[in-house]
Amino acid sequence: MDLKLDHRTEDRLTIVEVEGEIDVYTAPRLRELLIDLVNKGNFHLLVNMEKVDFLDSTGLGVLVGGLKRVRAHDGSLELVCTQERILKIFRITGLTKVFGIYASVEEAKEAHGRDK
């Protein structure tokens, strides 16, 4: 399966839409997008993973790398995810303590006071 990526900015929050599988073959595309967004001054990222079917350690590494990049600019990288099989990966690795994980884009925006 392929990986589909899209992004949009609402206020100061850049929402990255991810669909498909994030694995050793597709993760470099997500990494490139996150690096490009940060290089263009987007330091508050929300990665919507609701349509992600699979996530491996390479994908986790890309997300952690993205988090490090935005934090270097006092930014944030948070996630939207309600799929139990994906959430389990974050719990097992302890990354639920590192990433803010929300049930919806709207919930994440409200948490940051960035309503439409």
KOLGUKOL-13006 format. One record per residue: z, x, y of N, C-alpha, C, O in turn; residue in three letters. Coordinates in steps of 0.1 Angstrom, whole numbers, plus 5000, padded with zeros to 4 digits. Atoms other than C-alpha are relative to their C-alpha. Layout:
BEGIN
ZXYZXYZXYZXYALA;...
end
This chain:
BEGIN
500050084988500050005000500050095012500550205012MET;500149934988499350115035501149975009502049885006ASP;499050024990501550135065499449955013498550025018LEU;500550054988500849925096501150025011502349995009LYS;499149974989502450035129499449945013498249945016LEU;500450054987502449865163501250025009502350035004ASP;498950004991504649885194499749935013498649925017HIS;500150064987505349715226501350035008502350065002ARG;498849974992507849765255500349875007499549815014THR;499450114993510049495268501250055008502150105002GLU;499049934991512149605298500050154997498950214997ASP;499949865003513349945288500150034985500350144980ARG;499949995014513349875251498650004993497849914995LEU;501349995008510349985229500249954986501050014979THR;499950065014509949775198498950054992497750034995ILE;500949945010508249945169499949914988500949894981VAL;500150085012506849705143499450084989498450144990GLU;500449925011506549855109499849904988500649814986VAL;500350085011504849685079499450084988498550164991GLU;500549935011504349815044501050094994502250064993GLY;499249905007505750115026500250135008499250185013GLU;499749874993507450415043500450104989501550094984ILE;499849905010507150695018499450135003499050155015ASP;500449864997506151055015498650005005498250105012VAL;501450004996502450965021499949935014499049985021TYR;500250074988502950725050501050045011500750015023THR;499049964990506050855068499550095011500050075022ALA;500549924989504151115088499449925011499549965023PRO;500650084990502350845106501149945009501049935022ARG;498950054992505650685117500750115008501050095020LEU;499449894993507051025126499250035013499750055023ARG;500849974988504051095149500149895011500149935022GLU;499850104990504450755166501350015007501350005019LEU;498749994994508150805172500050125010500550115021LEU;500149884992507451155186499249975013499650015024ILE;500950044989504651025208500849915010500749935022ASP;499350094991506850745222501150075008501250055020LEU;498949924993509750985230499350095010499850115022VAL;500649914991507351235246499549935012499349995023ASN;500550084989506050955268501249935008500949855017LYS;498850054993509650875280500649874995501449815002GLY;499450125006510550585257501250054992501050104981ASN;498849955006514150665248500949904994501949934988PHE;499350115006515350325237499149934990498349854994HIS;500950055010513650235204500749904991501949924987LEU;499550105010514149935181498949994990497849954992LEU;501050005010512349975148500249874991501349854985VAL;499950125008511649635132499550024986498350044984ASN;500449975014511649685094500049874992500149884979MET;500050135008511549315084498849994990498949924980GLU;501150015009508149365068499850134992498750164987LYS;500049875008508949705051500349964986501349904983VAL;499950035015508449675013500850114993501450084982ASP;499449895007509750015004500350115010499650135019PHE;499649894991511650305020500650114991501550084983LEU;499449895008512250645004500750105009500850085021ASP;499249904992514150955015499250065011499750105021SER;500949944989511151085035500149905012500249955023THR;499950094989511250765055501350005007501449995019GLY;498749984994514950795060500150125009500650115020LEU;500049884992514451145073499249985013499650045023GLY;500750034988511851025098500849925010500849955022VAL;499250084992514250765111501150085006501450075018LEU;499049914995517051015114499550105010500150135021VAL;500649914991514751265131499749935013499949995024GLY;500350084988513650995156501349975007501349985020GLY;498750024993517350915163500450135007500950125018LEU;499649874994518051285170499250025013499750075023LYS;500949984988515051295194500549915012500649965023ARG;499650084988516150995215501450035005501750025017VAL;498749974996519751095215500150125009500950145017ARG;500149884991518751425231499749965014499950045024ALA;500250054986517751205261500949885003500649805011HIS;499050104998520850985259499449864997499749765003ASP;500750135004518650715242500649954987501749994983GLY;499550065012519050505211498849964991497749944996SER;501050055010517150415179500849914991501649954984LEU;499350105008518250095162499049934992497849944994GLU;500950065010516849895134500249854999501349795002LEU;499950145004516149535125499649994985498650034981VAL;500250005015516549475088501049904994502249914996CYS;499250105007517849185067499850014985500449944977THR;500349995015516349285033501050084993501350204996GLN;498949945007519049365009499650134993500450234994GLU;500449885007517049624990499950125009500150235005ARG;500149894990516449825022501450035006501750145007ILE;498749984994519949765036500950094990501750174994LEU;499249925010521449905003499850155001500750225000LYS;500249864999519750235009500850065012501350175011ILE;499249954988521350265044501550004996502250095001PHE;498650005004524750165029500450124991501350194993ARG;499749895010524550415000500050145007500850225003ILE;500149874993523550705023501050015012501150125018THR;499049994989526250615049499349985014500050005024GLY;500750014987523550555076500349875007499849865019LEU;499650124992524950215085501050045011501249965020THR;499149954989527450415105499350075011499950105021LYS;500849924990524750605123499049915008498949935020VAL;501050094993522150325131500749875003501549824995PHE;499750144997522849995148498949924992497749944993GLY;501050085009521249745123500349855004501449805003ILE;499950144996520549395135499149914991498349954984TYR;500750105008519249075119498749955006497949904999ALA;501250044993516549005145499850095012500750155017SER;500349944987514849155175500849945011501350015020VAL;499250074990516448895196501450045000502050065011GLU;498649965001519948985184500250145005501150165013GLU;499949874995519249345191499950015015500650085022ALA;500250014986518049265226501249955007501650005018LYS;498850054995521049055233501150105000501950115010GLU;499049905001523349325222499950115010500950175014ALA;500249904990521849555247499849945014499550015024HIS;500150064987521749305275498650005006498350015018GLY;501449994996517949315275499249874997498149884992ARG;500750135003517048945272498850005008498650065019ASP;501350014993513648845283500249955014499249935021LYS;
end
